[in-house]
Amino acid sequence: MVVYITRNIIARMRRNDGTDNGCYPLHPGKYEANKTNDGALEILQSTGEPVYLLPFIWWEKMEIGDILIAA
């Protein structure tokens, strides 16, 4: 799916082994994303590992217009 970020958002980084890797800022723009089994949004990046937005965070951000999703 395509995700549009309209304002700066902080996302969580997760290593390929599932452990936490801190935070990463997402700048306004167009991103490719997948929905994971646990309901998080996996934001794919051109370089580096993907970052994740937990379900309660991205739903709240959608309600206030910081994230737009085009399936």
PQR file with spaces between the fields and no chain letter, atoms N, CA, C, O and H, PARSE charges and radii, in Angstrom:
ATOM       1  N    MET     1       0.832   -1.171    0.000 -0.4000 1.5000
ATOM       2  CA   MET     1       0.000    0.000    0.000 -0.0000 2.0000
ATOM       3  C    MET     1       0.879    1.237    0.000  0.5500 1.7000
ATOM       4  O    MET     1       2.061    1.172    0.339 -0.5500 1.4000
ATOM       5  N    VAL     2       0.302    2.346   -0.377 -0.4000 1.5000
ATOM       6  CA   VAL     2       1.020    3.616   -0.391 -0.0000 2.0000
ATOM       7  C    VAL     2       0.575    4.439    0.811  0.5500 1.7000
ATOM       8  O    VAL     2      -0.620    4.563    1.081 -0.5500 1.4000
ATOM       9  H    VAL     2      -0.658    2.398   -0.653  0.4000 1.0000
ATOM      10  N    VAL     3       1.534    4.994    1.522 -0.4000 1.5000
ATOM      11  CA   VAL     3       1.267    5.821    2.702 -0.0000 2.0000
ATOM      12  C    VAL     3       1.866    7.194    2.463  0.5500 1.7000
ATOM      13  O    VAL     3       3.024    7.316    2.066 -0.5500 1.4000
ATOM      14  H    VAL     3       2.505    4.894    1.303  0.4000 1.0000
ATOM      15  N    TYR     4       1.072    8.225    2.706 -0.4000 1.5000
ATOM      16  CA   TYR     4       1.555    9.603    2.605 -0.0000 2.0000
ATOM      17  C    TYR     4       1.698   10.170    4.009  0.5500 1.7000
ATOM      18  O    TYR     4       0.742   10.160    4.785 -0.5500 1.4000
ATOM      19  H    TYR     4       0.131    8.126    3.028  0.4000 1.0000
ATOM      20  N    ILE     5       2.873   10.658    4.336 -0.4000 1.5000
ATOM      21  CA   ILE     5       3.132   11.302    5.619 -0.0000 2.0000
ATOM      22  C    ILE     5       3.047   12.804    5.373  0.5500 1.7000
ATOM      23  O    ILE     5       3.758   13.332    4.518 -0.5500 1.4000
ATOM      24  H    ILE     5       3.650   10.666    3.706  0.4000 1.0000
ATOM      25  N    THR     6       2.183   13.498    6.117 -0.4000 1.5000
ATOM      26  CA   THR     6       2.000   14.933    5.892 -0.0000 2.0000
ATOM      27  C    THR     6       2.761   15.796    6.887  0.5500 1.7000
ATOM      28  O    THR     6       2.992   16.977    6.631 -0.5500 1.4000
ATOM      29  H    THR     6       1.606   13.069    6.812  0.4000 1.0000
ATOM      30  N    ARG     7       3.152   15.219    8.018 -0.4000 1.5000
ATOM      31  CA   ARG     7       3.963   15.922    9.021 -0.0000 2.0000
ATOM      32  C    ARG     7       5.029   14.974    9.529  0.5500 1.7000
ATOM      33  O    ARG     7       4.907   13.758    9.384 -0.5500 1.4000
ATOM      34  H    ARG     7       2.965   14.259    8.226  0.4000 1.0000
ATOM      35  N    ASN     8       6.082   15.532   10.129 -0.4000 1.5000
ATOM      36  CA   ASN     8       7.139   14.678   10.683 -0.0000 2.0000
ATOM      37  C    ASN     8       6.565   13.751   11.748  0.5500 1.7000
ATOM      38  O    ASN     8       5.805   14.186   12.613 -0.5500 1.4000
ATOM      39  H    ASN     8       6.182   16.520   10.247  0.4000 1.0000
ATOM      40  N    ILE     9       6.929   12.481   11.682 -0.4000 1.5000
ATOM      41  CA   ILE     9       6.471   11.457   12.622 -0.0000 2.0000
ATOM      42  C    ILE     9       7.690   10.663   13.074  0.5500 1.7000
ATOM      43  O    ILE     9       8.609   10.424   12.290 -0.5500 1.4000
ATOM      44  H    ILE     9       7.547   12.128   10.979  0.4000 1.0000
ATOM      45  N    ILE    10       7.694   10.262   14.321 -0.4000 1.5000
ATOM      46  CA   ILE    10       8.757    9.400   14.839 -0.0000 2.0000
ATOM      47  C    ILE    10       8.264    7.956   14.788  0.5500 1.7000
ATOM      48  O    ILE    10       7.199    7.636   15.315 -0.5500 1.4000
ATOM      49  H    ILE    10       6.948   10.457   14.958  0.4000 1.0000
ATOM      50  N    ALA    11       9.044    7.093   14.152 -0.4000 1.5000
ATOM      51  CA   ALA    11       8.702    5.677   14.041 -0.0000 2.0000
ATOM      52  C    ALA    11       9.740    4.850   14.793  0.5500 1.7000
ATOM      53  O    ALA    11      10.856    5.310   15.034 -0.5500 1.4000
ATOM      54  H    ALA    11       9.910    7.353   13.723  0.4000 1.0000
ATOM      55  N    ARG    12       9.369    3.647   15.155 -0.4000 1.5000
ATOM      56  CA   ARG    12      10.282    2.725   15.836 -0.0000 2.0000
ATOM      57  C    ARG    12      11.047    1.920   14.801  0.5500 1.7000
ATOM      58  O    ARG    12      10.496    1.512   13.778 -0.5500 1.4000
ATOM      59  H    ARG    12       8.462    3.274   14.960  0.4000 1.0000
ATOM      60  N    MET    13      12.311    1.700   15.079 -0.4000 1.5000
ATOM      61  CA   MET    13      13.122    0.846   14.221 -0.0000 2.0000
ATOM      62  C    MET    13      13.240   -0.520   14.882  0.5500 1.7000
ATOM      63  O    MET    13      13.419   -0.618   16.096 -0.5500 1.4000
ATOM      64  H    MET    13      12.758    2.032   15.910  0.4000 1.0000
ATOM      65  N    ARG    14      13.139   -1.563   14.082 -0.4000 1.5000
ATOM      66  CA   ARG    14      13.252   -2.923   14.586 -0.0000 2.0000
ATOM      67  C    ARG    14      14.245   -3.660   13.700  0.5500 1.7000
ATOM      68  O    ARG    14      14.148   -3.621   12.474 -0.5500 1.4000
ATOM      69  H    ARG    14      12.994   -1.483   13.096  0.4000 1.0000
ATOM      70  N    ARG    15      15.182   -4.319   14.323 -0.4000 1.5000
ATOM      71  CA   ARG    15      16.158   -5.107   13.558 -0.0000 2.0000
ATOM      72  C    ARG    15      15.473   -6.330   12.960  0.5500 1.7000
ATOM      73  O    ARG    15      14.363   -6.690   13.353 -0.5500 1.4000
ATOM      74  H    ARG    15      15.260   -4.351   15.320  0.4000 1.0000
ATOM      75  N    ASN    16      16.141   -6.955   12.017 -0.4000 1.5000
ATOM      76  CA   ASN    16      15.577   -8.140   11.372 -0.0000 2.0000
ATOM      77  C    ASN    16      15.312   -9.273   12.354  0.5500 1.7000
ATOM      78  O    ASN    16      14.461  -10.123   12.095 -0.5500 1.4000
ATOM      79  H    ASN    16      17.043   -6.662   11.698  0.4000 1.0000
ATOM      80  N    ASP    17      16.034   -9.298   13.487 -0.4000 1.5000
ATOM      81  CA   ASP    17      15.804  -10.345   14.484 -0.0000 2.0000
ATOM      82  C    ASP    17      14.669   -9.993   15.448  0.5500 1.7000
ATOM      83  O    ASP    17      14.384  -10.763   16.365 -0.5500 1.4000
ATOM      84  H    ASP    17      16.726   -8.607   13.697  0.4000 1.0000
ATOM      85  N    GLY    18      14.015   -8.836   15.253 -0.4000 1.5000
ATOM      86  CA   GLY    18      12.868   -8.451   16.063 -0.0000 2.0000
ATOM      87  C    GLY    18      13.183   -7.567   17.250  0.5500 1.7000
ATOM      88  O    GLY    18      12.262   -7.102   17.920 -0.5500 1.4000
ATOM      89  H    GLY    18      14.247   -8.211   14.507  0.4000 1.0000
ATOM      90  N    THR    19      14.453   -7.317   17.535 -0.4000 1.5000
ATOM      91  CA   THR    19      14.807   -6.479   18.678 -0.0000 2.0000
ATOM      92  C    THR    19      14.687   -4.998   18.322  0.5500 1.7000
ATOM      93  O    THR    19      14.756   -4.623   17.151 -0.5500 1.4000
ATOM      94  H    THR    19      15.201   -7.695   16.990  0.4000 1.0000
ATOM      95  N    ASP    20      14.508   -4.172   19.336 -0.4000 1.5000
ATOM      96  CA   ASP    20      14.326   -2.737   19.152 -0.0000 2.0000
ATOM      97  C    ASP    20      15.641   -2.076   18.737  0.5500 1.7000
ATOM      98  O    ASP    20      16.720   -2.479   19.173 -0.5500 1.4000
ATOM      99  H    ASP    20      14.452   -4.477   20.286  0.4000 1.0000
ATOM     100  N    ASN    21      15.529   -1.061   17.893 -0.4000 1.5000
ATOM     101  CA   ASN    21      16.715   -0.363   17.412 -0.0000 2.0000
ATOM     102  C    ASN    21      16.534    1.152   17.514  0.5500 1.7000
ATOM     103  O    ASN    21      17.152    1.891   16.748 -0.5500 1.4000
ATOM     104  H    ASN    21      14.653   -0.734   17.539  0.4000 1.0000
ATOM     105  N    GLY    22      15.703    1.631   18.439 -0.4000 1.5000
ATOM     106  CA   GLY    22      15.535    3.066   18.644 -0.0000 2.0000
ATOM     107  C    GLY    22      14.465    3.684   17.762  0.5500 1.7000
ATOM     108  O    GLY    22      13.578    2.994   17.262 -0.5500 1.4000
ATOM     109  H    GLY    22      15.201    1.031   19.062  0.4000 1.0000
ATOM     110  N    CYS    23      14.561    5.000   17.578 -0.4000 1.5000
ATOM     111  CA   CYS    23      13.564    5.762   16.829 -0.0000 2.0000
ATOM     112  C    CYS    23      14.159    6.325   15.546  0.5500 1.7000
ATOM     113  O    CYS    23      15.374    6.469   15.417 -0.5500 1.4000
ATOM     114  H    CYS    23      15.282    5.561   17.985  0.4000 1.0000
ATOM     115  N    TYR    24      13.275    6.641   14.595 -0.4000 1.5000
ATOM     116  CA   TYR    24      13.703    7.192   13.318 -0.0000 2.0000
ATOM     117  C    TYR    24      12.648    8.190   12.849  0.5500 1.7000
ATOM     118  O    TYR    24      11.461    7.867   12.861 -0.5500 1.4000
ATOM     119  H    TYR    24      12.288    6.525   14.700  0.4000 1.0000
ATOM     120  N    PRO    25      13.048    9.398   12.436 -0.5600 1.5000
ATOM     121  CA   PRO    25      12.053   10.367   11.965  0.2800 2.0000
ATOM     122  C    PRO    25      11.628   10.074   10.521  0.5500 1.7000
ATOM     123  O    PRO    25      12.466    9.825    9.655 -0.5500 1.4000
ATOM     124  N    LEU    26      10.333   10.107   10.280 -0.4000 1.5000
ATOM     125  CA   LEU    26       9.804   10.011    8.923 -0.0000 2.0000
ATOM     126  C    LEU    26       9.420   11.414    8.483  0.5500 1.7000
ATOM     127  O    LEU    26       8.625   12.083    9.144 -0.5500 1.4000
ATOM     128  H    LEU    26       9.651   10.309   10.983  0.4000 1.0000
ATOM     129  N    HIS    27       9.975   11.851    7.382 -0.4000 1.5000
ATOM     130  CA   HIS    27       9.696   13.186    6.873 -0.0000 2.0000
ATOM     131  C    HIS    27       8.507   13.131    5.922  0.5500 1.7000
ATOM     132  O    HIS    27       8.221   12.075    5.358 -0.5500 1.4000
ATOM     133  H    HIS    27      10.620   11.307    6.845  0.4000 1.0000
ATOM     134  N    PRO    28       7.812   14.247    5.734 -0.5600 1.5000
ATOM     135  CA   PRO    28       6.667   14.250    4.815  0.2800 2.0000
ATOM     136  C    PRO    28       7.055   13.714    3.437  0.5500 1.7000
ATOM     137  O    PRO    28       8.116   14.034    2.899 -0.5500 1.4000
ATOM     138  N    GLY    29       6.174   12.897    2.888 -0.4000 1.5000
ATOM     139  CA   GLY    29       6.422   12.314    1.574 -0.0000 2.0000
ATOM     140  C    GLY    29       5.622   11.045    1.371  0.5500 1.7000
ATOM     141  O    GLY    29       4.764   10.694    2.181 -0.5500 1.4000
ATOM     142  H    GLY    29       5.313   12.637    3.325  0.4000 1.0000
ATOM     143  N    LYS    30       5.914   10.366    0.282 -0.4000 1.5000
ATOM     144  CA   LYS    30       5.226    9.141   -0.109 -0.0000 2.0000
ATOM     145  C    LYS    30       6.101    7.941    0.241  0.5500 1.7000
ATOM     146  O    LYS    30       7.292    7.927   -0.067 -0.5500 1.4000
ATOM     147  H    LYS    30       6.611   10.651   -0.376  0.4000 1.0000
ATOM     148  N    TYR    31       5.510    6.937    0.885 -0.4000 1.5000
ATOM     149  CA   TYR    31       6.228    5.731    1.297 -0.0000 2.0000
ATOM     150  C    TYR    31       5.436    4.498    0.892  0.5500 1.7000
ATOM     151  O    TYR    31       4.209    4.541    0.797 -0.5500 1.4000
ATOM     152  H    TYR    31       4.542    6.948    1.136  0.4000 1.0000
ATOM     153  N    GLU    32       6.136    3.411    0.657 -0.4000 1.5000
ATOM     154  CA   GLU    32       5.512    2.103    0.488 -0.0000 2.0000
ATOM     155  C    GLU    32       5.414    1.475    1.873  0.5500 1.7000
ATOM     156  O    GLU    32       6.314    1.638    2.697 -0.5500 1.4000
ATOM     157  H    GLU    32       7.133    3.377    0.734  0.4000 1.0000
ATOM     158  N    ALA    33       4.324    0.760    2.129 -0.4000 1.5000
ATOM     159  CA   ALA    33       4.136    0.169    3.453 -0.0000 2.0000
ATOM     160  C    ALA    33       3.403   -1.160    3.354  0.5500 1.7000
ATOM     161  O    ALA    33       2.699   -1.432    2.381 -0.5500 1.4000
ATOM     162  H    ALA    33       3.593    0.628    1.460  0.4000 1.0000
ATOM     163  N    ASN    34       3.581   -1.967    4.368 -0.4000 1.5000
ATOM     164  CA   ASN    34       2.856   -3.226    4.541 -0.0000 2.0000
ATOM     165  C    ASN    34       2.239   -3.221    5.924  0.5500 1.7000
ATOM     166  O    ASN    34       2.758   -2.587    6.843 -0.5500 1.4000
ATOM     167  H    ASN    34       4.153   -1.746    5.158  0.4000 1.0000
ATOM     168  N    LYS    35       1.130   -3.930    6.072 -0.4000 1.5000
ATOM     169  CA   LYS    35       0.550   -4.118    7.395 -0.0000 2.0000
ATOM     170  C    LYS    35       1.053   -5.461    7.916  0.5500 1.7000
ATOM     171  O    LYS    35       0.959   -6.473    7.222 -0.5500 1.4000
ATOM     172  H    LYS    35       0.708   -4.445    5.326  0.4000 1.0000
ATOM     173  N    THR    36       1.587   -5.473    9.136 -0.4000 1.5000
ATOM     174  CA   THR    36       2.136   -6.703    9.709 -0.0000 2.0000
ATOM     175  C    THR    36       1.042   -7.508   10.403  0.5500 1.7000
ATOM     176  O    THR    36      -0.078   -7.027   10.573 -0.5500 1.4000
ATOM     177  H    THR    36       1.663   -4.651    9.701  0.4000 1.0000
ATOM     178  N    ASN    37       1.369   -8.723   10.800 -0.4000 1.5000
ATOM     179  CA   ASN    37       0.404   -9.592   11.481 -0.0000 2.0000
ATOM     180  C    ASN    37      -0.100   -9.003   12.787  0.5500 1.7000
ATOM     181  O    ASN    37      -1.234   -9.269   13.186 -0.5500 1.4000
ATOM     182  H    ASN    37       2.280   -9.114   10.662  0.4000 1.0000
ATOM     183  N    ASP    38       0.727   -8.203   13.462 -0.4000 1.5000
ATOM     184  CA   ASP    38       0.301   -7.618   14.737 -0.0000 2.0000
ATOM     185  C    ASP    38      -0.384   -6.262   14.561  0.5500 1.7000
ATOM     186  O    ASP    38      -0.668   -5.584   15.549 -0.5500 1.4000
ATOM     187  H    ASP    38       1.647   -7.987   13.138  0.4000 1.0000
ATOM     188  N    GLY    39      -0.656   -5.855   13.305 -0.4000 1.5000
ATOM     189  CA   GLY    39      -1.389   -4.621   13.056 -0.0000 2.0000
ATOM     190  C    GLY    39      -0.535   -3.384   12.879  0.5500 1.7000
ATOM     191  O    GLY    39      -1.065   -2.300   12.637 -0.5500 1.4000
ATOM     192  H    GLY    39      -0.426   -6.406   12.503  0.4000 1.0000
ATOM     193  N    ALA    40       0.772   -3.522   12.995 -0.4000 1.5000
ATOM     194  CA   ALA    40       1.657   -2.369   12.815 -0.0000 2.0000
ATOM     195  C    ALA    40       1.813   -2.065   11.327  0.5500 1.7000
ATOM     196  O    ALA    40       1.583   -2.927   10.479 -0.5500 1.4000
ATOM     197  H    ALA    40       1.202   -4.403   13.191  0.4000 1.0000
ATOM     198  N    LEU    41       2.202   -0.838   11.025 -0.4000 1.5000
ATOM     199  CA   LEU    41       2.558   -0.477    9.655 -0.0000 2.0000
ATOM     200  C    LEU    41       4.065   -0.595    9.503  0.5500 1.7000
ATOM     201  O    LEU    41       4.818    0.005   10.270 -0.5500 1.4000
ATOM     202  H    LEU    41       2.388   -0.137   11.714  0.4000 1.0000
ATOM     203  N    GLU    42       4.500   -1.352    8.533 -0.4000 1.5000
ATOM     204  CA   GLU    42       5.918   -1.484    8.224 -0.0000 2.0000
ATOM     205  C    GLU    42       6.204   -0.519    7.074  0.5500 1.7000
ATOM     206  O    GLU    42       5.768   -0.745    5.946 -0.5500 1.4000
ATOM     207  H    GLU    42       3.889   -1.839    7.909  0.4000 1.0000
ATOM     208  N    ILE    43       6.932    0.548    7.363 -0.4000 1.5000
ATOM     209  CA   ILE    43       7.260    1.556    6.361 -0.0000 2.0000
ATOM     210  C    ILE    43       8.573    1.149    5.694  0.5500 1.7000
ATOM     211  O    ILE    43       9.612    1.074    6.350 -0.5500 1.4000
ATOM     212  H    ILE    43       7.286    0.732    8.280  0.4000 1.0000
ATOM     213  N    LEU    44       8.519    0.891    4.400 -0.4000 1.5000
ATOM     214  CA   LEU    44       9.701    0.453    3.663 -0.0000 2.0000
ATOM     215  C    LEU    44      10.496    1.667    3.210  0.5500 1.7000
ATOM     216  O    LEU    44       9.922    2.674    2.792 -0.5500 1.4000
ATOM     217  H    LEU    44       7.675    0.952    3.867  0.4000 1.0000
ATOM     218  N    GLN    45      11.805    1.570    3.292 -0.4000 1.5000
ATOM     219  CA   GLN    45      12.682    2.661    2.892 -0.0000 2.0000
ATOM     220  C    GLN    45      13.624    2.176    1.807  0.5500 1.7000
ATOM     221  O    GLN    45      13.866    0.977    1.670 -0.5500 1.4000
ATOM     222  H    GLN    45      12.271    0.752    3.631  0.4000 1.0000
ATOM     223  N    SER    46      14.152    3.117    1.038 -0.4000 1.5000
ATOM     224  CA   SER    46      15.066    2.735   -0.038 -0.0000 2.0000
ATOM     225  C    SER    46      16.384    2.198    0.512  0.5500 1.7000
ATOM     226  O    SER    46      17.004    1.330   -0.104 -0.5500 1.4000
ATOM     227  H    SER    46      13.955    4.091    1.150  0.4000 1.0000
ATOM     228  N    THR    47      16.814    2.703    1.658 -0.4000 1.5000
ATOM     229  CA   THR    47      18.045    2.212    2.280 -0.0000 2.0000
ATOM     230  C    THR    47      17.770    1.852    3.730  0.5500 1.7000
ATOM     231  O    THR    47      16.908    2.454    4.371 -0.5500 1.4000
ATOM     232  H    THR    47      16.311    3.408    2.158  0.4000 1.0000
ATOM     233  N    GLY    48      18.480    0.900    4.233 -0.4000 1.5000
ATOM     234  CA   GLY    48      18.343    0.532    5.639 -0.0000 2.0000
ATOM     235  C    GLY    48      17.153   -0.373    5.895  0.5500 1.7000
ATOM     236  O    GLY    48      16.440   -0.772    4.974 -0.5500 1.4000
ATOM     237  H    GLY    48      19.180    0.412    3.712  0.4000 1.0000
ATOM     238  N    GLU    49      16.956   -0.688    7.167 -0.4000 1.5000
ATOM     239  CA   GLU    49      15.882   -1.572    7.574 -0.0000 2.0000
ATOM     240  C    GLU    49      14.569   -0.806    7.656  0.5500 1.7000
ATOM     241  O    GLU    49      14.581    0.410    7.847 -0.5500 1.4000
ATOM     242  H    GLU    49      17.536   -0.365    7.915  0.4000 1.0000
ATOM     243  N    PRO    50      13.439   -1.489    7.518 -0.5600 1.5000
ATOM     244  CA   PRO    50      12.154   -0.806    7.615  0.2800 2.0000
ATOM     245  C    PRO    50      11.897   -0.296    9.029  0.5500 1.7000
ATOM     246  O    PRO    50      12.495   -0.773    9.993 -0.5500 1.4000
ATOM     247  N    VAL    51      10.999    0.677    9.136 -0.4000 1.5000
ATOM     248  CA   VAL    51      10.588    1.197   10.434 -0.0000 2.0000
ATOM     249  C    VAL    51       9.114    0.874   10.633  0.5500 1.7000
ATOM     250  O    VAL    51       8.408    0.554    9.677 -0.5500 1.4000
ATOM     251  H    VAL    51      10.513    1.065    8.352  0.4000 1.0000
ATOM     252  N    TYR    52       8.654    0.958   11.876 -0.4000 1.5000
ATOM     253  CA   TYR    52       7.315    0.500   12.203 -0.0000 2.0000
ATOM     254  C    TYR    52       6.541    1.548   12.985  0.5500 1.7000
ATOM     255  O    TYR    52       7.093    2.253   13.829 -0.5500 1.4000
ATOM     256  H    TYR    52       9.228    1.218   12.653  0.4000 1.0000
ATOM     257  N    LEU    53       5.250    1.635   12.686 -0.4000 1.5000
ATOM     258  CA   LEU    53       4.327    2.434   13.479 -0.0000 2.0000
ATOM     259  C    LEU    53       3.341    1.469   14.119  0.5500 1.7000
ATOM     260  O    LEU    53       2.672    0.709   13.420 -0.5500 1.4000
ATOM     261  H    LEU    53       4.802    1.062   12.001  0.4000 1.0000
ATOM     262  N    LEU    54       3.249    1.494   15.438 -0.4000 1.5000
ATOM     263  CA   LEU    54       2.325    0.615   16.144 -0.0000 2.0000
ATOM     264  C    LEU    54       0.884    0.996   15.822  0.5500 1.7000
ATOM     265  O    LEU    54       0.612    2.150   15.490 -0.5500 1.4000
ATOM     266  H    LEU    54       3.793    2.112   16.006  0.4000 1.0000
ATOM     267  N    PRO    55      -0.056    0.029   15.916 -0.5600 1.5000
ATOM     268  CA   PRO    55      -1.442    0.288   15.505  0.2800 2.0000
ATOM     269  C    PRO    55      -2.077    1.508   16.159  0.5500 1.7000
ATOM     270  O    PRO    55      -2.687    2.323   15.467 -0.5500 1.4000
ATOM     271  N    PHE    56      -1.950    1.653   17.475 -0.4000 1.5000
ATOM     272  CA   PHE    56      -2.614    2.777   18.138 -0.0000 2.0000
ATOM     273  C    PHE    56      -2.008    4.112   17.738  0.5500 1.7000
ATOM     274  O    PHE    56      -2.683    5.140   17.794 -0.5500 1.4000
ATOM     275  H    PHE    56      -1.455    0.990   18.037  0.4000 1.0000
ATOM     276  N    ILE    57      -0.741    4.110   17.334 -0.4000 1.5000
ATOM     277  CA   ILE    57      -0.101    5.354   16.901 -0.0000 2.0000
ATOM     278  C    ILE    57      -0.567    5.734   15.505  0.5500 1.7000
ATOM     279  O    ILE    57      -0.940    6.886   15.284 -0.5500 1.4000
ATOM     280  H    ILE    57      -0.192    3.276   17.288  0.4000 1.0000
ATOM     281  N    TRP    58      -0.560    4.802   14.550 -0.4000 1.5000
ATOM     282  CA   TRP    58      -0.924    5.205   13.197 -0.0000 2.0000
ATOM     283  C    TRP    58      -2.408    5.480   13.049  0.5500 1.7000
ATOM     284  O    TRP    58      -2.791    6.283   12.198 -0.5500 1.4000
ATOM     285  H    TRP    58      -0.257    3.866   14.729  0.4000 1.0000
ATOM     286  N    TRP    59      -3.271    4.835   13.855 -0.4000 1.5000
ATOM     287  CA   TRP    59      -4.700    5.182   13.806 -0.0000 2.0000
ATOM     288  C    TRP    59      -4.909    6.604   14.305  0.5500 1.7000
ATOM     289  O    TRP    59      -5.672    7.367   13.713 -0.5500 1.4000
ATOM     290  H    TRP    59      -2.960    4.182   14.546  0.4000 1.0000
ATOM     291  N    GLU    60      -4.229    6.964   15.397 -0.4000 1.5000
ATOM     292  CA   GLU    60      -4.342    8.331   15.926 -0.0000 2.0000
ATOM     293  C    GLU    60      -3.825    9.342   14.909  0.5500 1.7000
ATOM     294  O    GLU    60      -4.441   10.389   14.710 -0.5500 1.4000
ATOM     295  H    GLU    60      -3.609    6.344   15.877  0.4000 1.0000
ATOM     296  N    LYS    61      -2.699    9.039   14.264 -0.4000 1.5000
ATOM     297  CA   LYS    61      -2.123    9.941   13.264 -0.0000 2.0000
ATOM     298  C    LYS    61      -3.036   10.071   12.043  0.5500 1.7000
ATOM     299  O    LYS    61      -3.082   11.135   11.425 -0.5500 1.4000
ATOM     300  H    LYS    61      -2.199    8.188   14.426  0.4000 1.0000
ATOM     301  N    MET    62      -3.761    9.009   11.685 -0.4000 1.5000
ATOM     302  CA   MET    62      -4.716    9.094   10.578 -0.0000 2.0000
ATOM     303  C    MET    62      -5.872   10.015   10.936  0.5500 1.7000
ATOM     304  O    MET    62      -6.323   10.804   10.105 -0.5500 1.4000
ATOM     305  H    MET    62      -3.723    8.145   12.187  0.4000 1.0000
ATOM     306  N    GLU    63      -6.353    9.917   12.174 -0.4000 1.5000
ATOM     307  CA   GLU    63      -7.484   10.741   12.604 -0.0000 2.0000
ATOM     308  C    GLU    63      -7.170   12.228   12.553  0.5500 1.7000
ATOM     309  O    GLU    63      -8.050   13.035   12.252 -0.5500 1.4000
ATOM     310  H    GLU    63      -5.987    9.277   12.849  0.4000 1.0000
ATOM     311  N    ILE    64      -5.921   12.603   12.845 -0.4000 1.5000
ATOM     312  CA   ILE    64      -5.582   14.028   12.829 -0.0000 2.0000
ATOM     313  C    ILE    64      -4.956   14.462   11.498  0.5500 1.7000
ATOM     314  O    ILE    64      -4.549   15.615   11.357 -0.5500 1.4000
ATOM     315  H    ILE    64      -5.207   11.948   13.089  0.4000 1.0000
ATOM     316  N    GLY    65      -4.877   13.554   10.528 -0.4000 1.5000
ATOM     317  CA   GLY    65      -4.435   13.910    9.184 -0.0000 2.0000
ATOM     318  C    GLY    65      -2.942   13.879    8.941  0.5500 1.7000
ATOM     319  O    GLY    65      -2.483   14.378    7.914 -0.5500 1.4000
ATOM     320  H    GLY    65      -5.208   12.617   10.643  0.4000 1.0000
ATOM     321  N    ASP    66      -2.165   13.307    9.856 -0.4000 1.5000
ATOM     322  CA   ASP    66      -0.713   13.225    9.654 -0.0000 2.0000
ATOM     323  C    ASP    66      -0.321   12.087    8.716  0.5500 1.7000
ATOM     324  O    ASP    66       0.765   12.102    8.136 -0.5500 1.4000
ATOM     325  H    ASP    66      -2.537   12.901   10.690  0.4000 1.0000
ATOM     326  N    ILE    67      -1.210   11.099    8.568 -0.4000 1.5000
ATOM     327  CA   ILE    67      -0.965    9.957    7.688 -0.0000 2.0000
ATOM     328  C    ILE    67      -2.197    9.752    6.813  0.5500 1.7000
ATOM     329  O    ILE    67      -3.325    9.760    7.304 -0.5500 1.4000
ATOM     330  H    ILE    67      -2.092   11.087    9.039  0.4000 1.0000
ATOM     331  N    LEU    68      -1.974    9.571    5.525 -0.4000 1.5000
ATOM     332  CA   LEU    68      -3.039    9.219    4.586 -0.0000 2.0000
ATOM     333  C    LEU    68      -2.644    7.910    3.927  0.5500 1.7000
ATOM     334  O    LEU    68      -1.497    7.741    3.514 -0.5500 1.4000
ATOM     335  H    LEU    68      -1.057    9.565    5.126  0.4000 1.0000
ATOM     336  N    ILE    69      -3.593    6.979    3.824 -0.4000 1.5000
ATOM     337  CA   ILE    69      -3.297    5.673    3.246 -0.0000 2.0000
ATOM     338  C    ILE    69      -4.100    5.497    1.965  0.5500 1.7000
ATOM     339  O    ILE    69      -5.314    5.699    1.945 -0.5500 1.4000
ATOM     340  H    ILE    69      -4.525    7.117    4.159  0.4000 1.0000
ATOM     341  N    ALA    70      -3.408    5.119    0.899 -0.4000 1.5000
ATOM     342  CA   ALA    70      -4.044    4.795   -0.379 -0.0000 2.0000
ATOM     343  C    ALA    70      -3.742    3.332   -0.671  0.5500 1.7000
ATOM     344  O    ALA    70      -2.612    2.982   -1.011 -0.5500 1.4000
ATOM     345  H    ALA    70      -2.422    4.955    0.915  0.4000 1.0000
ATOM     346  N    ALA    71      -4.744    2.487   -0.538 -0.4000 1.5000
ATOM     347  CA   ALA    71      -4.529    1.041   -0.725 -0.0000 2.0000
ATOM     348  C    ALA    71      -4.441    0.679   -2.190  0.5500 1.7000
ATOM     349  O    ALA    71      -4.262   -0.491   -2.526 -0.5500 1.4000
ATOM     350  H    ALA    71      -5.662    2.771   -0.262  0.4000 1.0000
